[in-house]
Amino acid sequence: MKEGEKVQVAGMAPEDECMREMFVEVQWKGRSFAVPLSQLEPLDVDDETQEAVEDWHYWVSRGYQLC
């Protein structure tokens, strides 16, 4: 994927893929794979999802990570 491309988030990635970073499963060009949530910007989401993603971006920008 290139910066600026749109993808559809299908859900959270499996727990074993989220050991140090939060990953989500995306659909892109007929494929499904996990990408770091910190690399995505929500476009058409409800307020609760928007707040959750913003909170995660803030958390990552502060240098925190999952252990």
C-alpha positions as CSV (number, residue, x, y, z in Angstrom):
1,M,0.0,0.0,0.0
2,K,1.0,3.6,-0.6
3,E,0.4,6.5,1.7
4,G,-3.0,8.0,1.0
5,E,-4.6,4.8,-0.3
6,K,-8.0,3.9,1.2
7,V,-8.6,0.5,2.9
8,Q,-11.5,-1.0,4.7
9,V,-10.9,-2.2,8.2
10,A,-12.6,-5.6,8.8
11,G,-11.7,-5.9,12.5
12,M,-9.0,-6.4,15.0
13,A,-6.1,-8.6,14.1
14,P,-5.6,-11.8,16.0
15,E,-4.1,-11.3,19.5
16,D,-0.8,-13.0,18.7
17,E,-0.2,-10.2,16.0
18,C,-0.7,-7.5,18.6
19,M,2.2,-8.1,21.0
20,R,3.9,-4.7,20.7
21,E,1.5,-2.7,18.5
22,M,-2.2,-2.7,17.8
23,F,-3.0,-4.2,14.4
24,V,-6.2,-4.3,12.5
25,E,-7.2,-6.5,9.6
26,V,-7.8,-4.5,6.4
27,Q,-9.3,-5.3,3.0
28,W,-7.2,-4.0,0.0
29,K,-7.3,-5.1,-3.6
30,G,-9.1,-8.4,-2.8
31,R,-6.6,-9.3,0.0
32,S,-6.9,-9.3,3.7
33,F,-3.9,-8.6,6.0
34,A,-2.9,-6.8,9.2
35,V,-1.5,-3.3,9.4
36,P,-0.6,-1.2,12.4
37,L,-3.4,1.0,13.6
38,S,-1.0,3.8,14.1
39,Q,-0.5,4.0,10.3
40,L,-4.2,4.5,9.6
41,E,-6.4,7.6,9.7
42,P,-10.2,7.0,10.0
43,L,-12.4,8.5,7.4
44,D,-16.0,7.5,7.8
45,V,-16.4,6.2,11.4
46,D,-18.7,6.8,14.4
47,D,-17.6,9.1,17.2
48,E,-16.6,6.2,19.5
49,T,-14.3,4.7,16.9
50,Q,-12.8,8.1,16.1
51,E,-12.0,8.7,19.7
52,A,-10.5,5.2,20.2
53,V,-8.2,5.7,17.1
54,E,-7.2,9.2,18.3
55,D,-6.4,7.8,21.8
56,W,-4.2,5.1,20.3
57,H,-2.4,7.6,18.0
58,Y,-1.8,9.8,21.1
59,W,-0.6,6.8,23.1
60,V,1.9,5.8,20.4
61,S,3.2,9.4,19.9
62,R,4.0,9.5,23.6
63,G,6.4,6.5,23.1
64,Y,4.2,3.9,24.8
65,Q,4.0,0.4,23.5
66,L,2.3,-2.9,24.5
67,C,4.5,-5.2,26.5
